[in-house]
Amino acid sequence: MSTKTLPASALFLGLAGWIPFWIPVALSTHALLAGRSAAAEEWLYTVYAGLILSFLGGVRWGREIVSRETPDLAVLSASVAPSILGLMAALLHWASNPHLAWLLLAVSLLVMMAWDRQAAAHGELPAWFGRLRLILTLGAVGSAIAMTLLYLLARS
């Protein structure tokens, strides 16, 4: 899989995927300025980030099952981990630790990006996918940092 040109459709849809990451940031900022709780916006952020993490695991599951007659158990297991981590983040948030949930989500997104970029560098995924994952992960992790800063600011 050697395609090097980043397809416009993948870039467009990927960047559109930033919107649900950044809307809770904007709404949380509005809530903070209005002097009200941003609990709903914070929960929305955690749920969406967990869904995206699960989606990324699905990308790796799909890649594994179409590339081998007998998929590698370790790869399939690792591709399920993002869904479990997304659920753990939801549980952390539910247990009144949204900032820890966002840290878990950000680290998990970075790990998935590293895995995807390595796969792209070794020809297991298209070369453009590694570049796309870098761009999209920076936006997602940036939003996690923003959510955490707003959360800490609201509680100070």
Buried (B, 14 or more C-beta within 10 A) or exposed (E): BEEEEBBEEBBEEBEEBBEBBBBBBEBBBEBBEEEEEBEEBBBBBBBBBBBBBBBBBBBBBEBBBEEEEEBEEEBBEBBBBBBEBBEBBBEBBEEEBBBBBBBBBBEBBBBBBBBBBEBBEEEBBBBBBBBBBBBBBBBBBBBBEBBBEBBEEBEE
